[in-house]
Amino acid sequence: MNIVLKPEMFTNNKLSVSYGDREALFTIVDEEFFGRNRLGKINRMVILVRKLSTTGQVLDERQCTTIIGMGDGFAGIKSDNPMLRGKLMNKDNMEECVVELYEDE
């Protein structure tokens, strides 16, 4: 299943997408830390994929890669923009990316 994420799809920076026997949970992390620290600003996306039983019980869950141009056993991220390859997907570039949610491991 391929999906292009758009800001209007999120509620409180969260989105849930069900497909087959799985559920993908997308979270936008957009935080700025003030004061004397080295944290600065965090702008990234977190993807958690859960494999569910027929009763809805979580059988397995994995945090997936958010590096554009990479994939793992659960999801992959592609972009036609070569400047984004190797960078982290975030709220600013997610509309230029296609998230592929794999149905088979």
N, C-alpha and C positions, 0 to 999 in steps of 0.2 A: 504494500500500500504506500503510495506517495502522497505527501502532504506539503503544502507551502504554508508556513505559519504567518499569520497576520495579527497585528495588535488587537483588533476587534474580536478575535477568537478567545482571548484570555479574559478571565475574571479574577481580579486580585492577583494578577501575574501568574495564574495557574490555568492549565488546560488538560483535560483528560480525553483521550481518544481510544475507543474500543475497536478491536479488529481481531477476528477469529477467536482464539482462546486467550487473547492477550489484551492488556491495557497499557497505553503509554501515557505517562504523566510528565508534562512539560512545566517547568518552573523558571520564570525569569528572575534572576538575581540581579538587582540593580540597587546597590547600596553605596553610600558615601560615608566614610569615617573621618570625622573632623578631630582636630587636636594633634597632640604630639605622638604620632604613630606612623608606621610605614604602610598601613593598609590602603590609604587613599580611596579610590573608587573601584568597586567590583561591578562589572557589567558582563554577565555571561548567562548561559542557559544550562539548565540541568535536565537530563532526560532519564527517567526511571521506567523500565519496562517490566511489567509483572505478567507471569504466566498463571492463568487461573484454571481451577477445576470447574466442572459443570455446575457445582453448587456456589461458585464464586470465591472459594477459598484460594489464597495465594499459595501456589506451589513453588514458585521461584521468582526472584526479582533481581534485576541487574541495573546498575547505573551504566548508561551507554556513553559512547564517545560523543563529544560535541565539536570535534575538530573537523572543519570543512575539508572534504576530500577523503575522509577516512570512513571506515565502517567496522563493525564488530559482529557478533553473532545475532544481535537483536535489531540494530539500526545502523544506518549510514547517512551521511550528509553530503550532498553534491551541490555545486554551483557552476554556472556558466561563466562567472566572473573569475578569471585566473588570479586576480589580486587577493581574493579571499581564501584561496587554498592554503591550508596549513594554519589558518587562524581559528579562534574559537567563535562559534556561533553565538550571537547575542541579540538583544532586541533591536539593535540598529541595522543588522545585516540579515536577519532571519527571512525577510521577504525576498531576498536574492538567492535563497537556498531551497533545495528540495530535500525533505527528510524522507528517507525510505525506511519504512517499518517492515522488517522481515517477518514472514509468518512461519518459517521453518528455521530451526537452529542449524 
